[in-house]
Amino acid sequence: MAHNPHAPQGPEGNYDPAGSTQMFRAFVDEGAPQPGRQAAAPAGPRIGLILGVVVAVVIVAAVAWLALS
């Protein structure tokens, strides 16, 4: 059987020599939403999306009107 220095050895299997578990927990805690830190959504992209949908509906209506007349 091959020797794996990163595998837990003996009863002290809870020790993480690379610290990856602690780093992962810190990453998860860092990414958690903070109460009271809600950023306001910018209105720019939403307005662009609405205008794009309106223009698309107008174009489809115009094409349908031309095709049916």
N, C-alpha and C positions, 0 to 999 in steps of 0.2 A: 504494500500500500504506500502511495506517495505521501511524503511529508508536506503538509500545507501549513505554513506559518501563520496564515490568517484565520484558520479555523480555531474555534474555541478549544482551549486545552484545559482539561480537568474541571474542578468545581468552580473555578473563577470564570465561567463562561459568559458572565454578564459584562466583562470588560471589553470595550470596543477600542482596539489600539489605533484605528484610523480616525476615530471620533465621528464617523459618518452618521451614527444615530443621533448624536447631539447636534450635529450640523443640520440634519434633516429636520429635527424638532425646531431648531431656531428658524429655519427657512419657513416652516409651516406657520409658526407663531408670527413671523414677520409679515407673511402674506394674508393673515387673518384681517377681516374688515374691522376697523376701529370704530367704536360707537362715537357718533358725533363728528366723524371725519368724512361725511358724504360730500363728494365734489359735485357741483352743479353741472348737469349735462350741457354742453355747448349747443346753442340753437342753430349754428351754421349748418352742420351736416343734416339736421332734421329738416330745415327749410329747403335745402337742396334736394332731398329725397322727395318731399311733397311736391315741389315744382316739377321734378322729373316724372313723377307719376301723372300729374295733371297734363303735362305735355304729351306723354305717351297716350293717354286717353283721348286727347284732342286729335292726335295723328291717326289713331285707330278709327275714331269716329269719322274723320275726313275721308279716309280710304274706303270705309264702308259706304259712306254717302255717295262717293264717286262711283263705286262698283255697282250700287243698286239703282243709280239714276240713269 
